[in-house]
């Protein structure tokens, strides 16, 4: 297990994505989708941090899977935002690529967490 969640590249990538989503959607007037996307984006690194601080592989793995769910949620919402012209196709493509990368990193992290027999 890492010394601190701040050492995890996946946490850093999640924070960068959360900041990007928050800034980009700050002026969006479709409040329900905006708020849901921001919450999902913020949830990714937040769950990584929470799981890491629990200090057991079982708890950490659980929160990594919660973060994976939030990543899937954000990806879905990004497709919807792109299709409704809330965000540009270019911005959507960037976020989708980032979320897919973060999801792969989360899968690898979950696999690396050895659970006791």
C-alpha positions as semicolon CSV with decimal commas, in nm:
position;residue;x (nm);y (nm);z (nm)
1;X;0,000;0,000;0,000
2;X;0,128;0,351;-0,072
3;X;0,259;0,571;0,206
4;X;0,000;0,832;0,112
5;X;-0,274;0,868;-0,146
6;X;-0,093;1,182;-0,266
7;X;0,179;0,950;-0,401
8;X;-0,063;0,770;-0,634
9;X;-0,056;0,875;-0,999
10;X;-0,421;0,773;-1,033
11;X;-0,518;1,011;-0,752
12;X;-0,322;1,294;-0,920
13;X;-0,490;1,221;-1,255
14;X;-0,830;1,212;-1,086
15;X;-0,767;1,550;-0,924
16;X;-0,660;1,704;-1,256
17;X;-0,975;1,570;-1,420
18;X;-1,198;1,698;-1,138
19;X;-1,047;2,046;-1,172
20;X;-1,092;2,040;-1,550
21;X;-1,457;1,932;-1,527
22;X;-1,533;2,188;-1,256
23;X;-1,374;2,475;-1,448
24;X;-1,528;2,381;-1,782
25;X;-1,879;2,341;-1,645
26;X;-1,868;2,635;-1,405
27;X;-2,095;2,850;-1,625
28;X;-2,318;2,568;-1,753
29;X;-2,684;2,653;-1,704
30;X;-2,804;2,291;-1,717
31;X;-2,768;2,261;-1,342
32;X;-2,868;1,897;-1,290
33;X;-2,617;1,757;-1,537
34;X;-2,346;2,007;-1,439
35;X;-2,375;1,923;-1,070
36;X;-2,388;1,549;-1,133
37;X;-2,079;1,560;-1,355
38;X;-1,884;1,768;-1,106
39;X;-1,985;1,537;-0,819
40;X;-1,884;1,227;-1,017
41;X;-1,549;1,382;-1,114
42;X;-1,473;1,487;-0,756
43;X;-1,579;1,145;-0,629
44;X;-1,302;0,967;-0,819
45;X;-0,998;1,106;-0,631
46;X;-1,200;1,146;-0,311
47;X;-1,278;0,774;-0,295
48;X;-0,916;0,686;-0,369
49;X;-0,810;0,907;-0,078
50;X;-1,074;0,770;0,157
51;X;-0,991;0,410;0,077
52;X;-0,619;0,470;0,118
53;X;-0,670;0,622;0,460
54;X;-0,874;0,322;0,578
55;X;-0,541;0,133;0,583
56;X;-0,674;-0,214;0,503
57;X;-0,651;-0,371;0,161
58;X;-1,016;-0,479;0,178
59;X;-1,142;-0,128;0,251
60;X;-0,905;0,031;0,001
61;X;-1,016;-0,209;-0,271
62;X;-1,383;-0,133;-0,196
63;X;-1,328;0,242;-0,237
64;X;-1,125;0,190;-0,554
65;X;-1,428;0,009;-0,695
66;X;-1,651;0,298;-0,587
67;X;-1,413;0,531;-0,774
68;X;-1,446;0,305;-1,080
69;X;-1,823;0,344;-1,061
70;X;-1,788;0,721;-1,047
71;X;-1,558;0,709;-1,350
72;X;-1,817;0,513;-1,547
73;X;-2,084;0,758;-1,437
74;X;-1,874;1,056;-1,551
75;X;-1,802;0,889;-1,885
76;X;-2,174;0,836;-1,943
77;X;-2,255;1,193;-1,848
78;X;-1,981;1,319;-2,079
79;X;-2,140;1,136;-2,372
80;X;-2,474;1,297;-2,282
81;X;-2,318;1,644;-2,244
82;X;-2,149;1,606;-2,584
83;X;-2,469;1,488;-2,753
84;X;-2,664;1,783;-2,614
85;X;-2,393;2,036;-2,707
86;X;-2,323;2,128;-2,344
87;X;-1,955;2,059;-2,413
88;X;-1,767;2,042;-2,739
89;X;-1,681;1,715;-2,909
90;X;-1,314;1,796;-2,854
91;X;-1,359;1,848;-2,479
92;X;-1,567;1,532;-2,452
93;X;-1,301;1,332;-2,634
94;X;-1,034;1,461;-2,395
95;X;-1,237;1,372;-2,086
96;X;-1,340;1,031;-2,220
97;X;-0,976;0,947;-2,292
98;X;-0,873;1,063;-1,945
99;X;-1,151;0,871;-1,771
100;X;-1,067;0,553;-1,961
101;X;-0,703;0,591;-1,858
102;X;-0,800;0,652;-1,495
103;X;-1,028;0,347;-1,505
104;X;-0,743;0,128;-1,628
105;X;-0,522;0,262;-1,350
106;X;-0,794;0,194;-1,094
107;X;-0,836;-0,163;-1,222
108;X;-0,462;-0,219;-1,187
109;X;-0,463;-0,068;-0,838
110;X;-0,755;-0,289;-0,729
111;X;-0,575;-0,596;-0,864
112;X;-0,260;-0,506;-0,675
113;X;-0,437;-0,491;-0,340
114;X;-0,383;-0,834;-0,192
115;X;-0,667;-0,942;0,030
116;X;-0,601;-1,171;0,325
117;X;-0,724;-1,533;0,285
